[in-house]
Amino acid sequence: MKHDDNLTTERPTFVAHLECAMTGEKLPADTVQNLSPAGKPLLVKYDLAGVKKALTKDTLAQRPQDLWRYRELLPVRKVQDIVSLGEAVTPLIALHKLGDNLLVKDEGRLPTGSFKARGLVMAVSMAKAFGISHMAMPTNGNAGAALAAYATRAGINTTIFCPADTPEVNVSEIELQGATVYRVNGLIDDCGKIVGEGKTKVGWFDTSTLKEPYRIEGKKTMGLELAEQLGWEMPDVIFYPTGGGTGLIGMWKAFAELEAIGFTGKKRPRMVAVQAAGCAPLVRAFEQGEEHAPRCENAHTIAAGIRVPQAIGDFLILRAVRESGGFAIAVSDDAISAALSEVSRAEGLLLCPEGAATYAAYKQSLADGRVKKNDRAVLFNCASGLKYPLPLVTRALDRTQPIDFSRF
Ligand SMILES: *Cc1c(COP(=O)(O)O)cnc(C)c1O
């Protein structure tokens, strides 16, 4: 383990430019950017031929087991800008009892207990590099917690807005980790409008999903890691709980980059966007053959992380799902609760509701024939189940009374 190899020494980076995901317009990388002139997300483009020459699988195998091992495919140019809390490689856990070829990538092990750490460690490191002093964000909880943690570490002020019914633990952890958080009587996109106004009026940096180019690059590491963990063999199908879609878009980008640098072949997994029935704009758009997904009114679900009524990257999510031969699928809150209970009781693995939604979707897809039993399937559990309200247990034992041991 040569830790100083990626934390204290200079190293070459390969970012070429940024590109509008809709129009293809090119923009320079080494300056602060939010959306493209067309108002669409910007994607980071690399000199992949350069990466191919610089990086081998063997070199990679020598490096520490953290997200920075993929530095040639990441945007941070100077090591001193890296703001780390220990972004460990997350385990792939087989569900032996519930499937023949079923794996869970357990993202709850990351700093702040969710995979939002992957995106925000990158966005904040880049903000530090650019000398940004005040970041703002709308959040359903986990993204705000990750932003708060990393921005505080980097000495950047942070203001965060979340829907009033955001899980209590999220609101508390955001505040405790040094940000100022407000509960807003609206949904995440209503919070996003406030951030947009603050950007115009007082110059906040807008850290909303896909409104800056680097969160995708962090989330992309899920795909890089997954491929490496599977010996550079792609799984058959990936079930991803989809809100803003950063992770799905990021993984799809990662798979293209891995093929371009010769690490993987042509095979790509089918990407399945999993949404909650109470908030499934992408499922409707997928089924109707649309490129964009209109806002879902009255969005509601217990899976707070995927309660996103409208996603600015809708066209990128739908494009990835379609190109991959995958699909979008909705599951009810009842199915999510049942899935959560089934996986914890059968396998001893506590999922978050969004993660449980992917297992519910997997079962539904087996039943309707869209996925086969022997397909190698990967479910994403994107946060620690411990961050969410858990069922009450009322069973008690009175030790002053005789105990009937036959009843245990
Ligand atoms: C944010 C979040 C999601 C959705 O992720 P996107 O990449 O934004 O679609 C899913 N699950 C959890 C737990 C989350 O916090």
The ligand as a Gaussian input file, in Angstrom:
#p B3LYP/6-31G(d) Opt

LIG

0 1
 C      -29.828000      10.055000      -3.789000
 C      -30.215000       8.685000      -3.515000
 C      -30.679000       7.852000      -4.536000
 C      -30.843000       8.333000      -5.958000
 O      -29.599000       8.533000      -6.558000
 P      -29.444000       9.325000      -7.934000
 O      -28.132000       8.908000      -8.482000
 O      -29.520000      10.774000      -7.619000
 O      -30.578000       8.902000      -8.814000
 C      -30.994000       6.538000      -4.222000
 N      -30.878000       6.082000      -2.964000
 C      -30.418000       6.840000      -1.956000
 C      -30.303000       6.252000      -0.594000
 C      -30.072000       8.171000      -2.189000
 O      -29.624000       8.925000      -1.176000

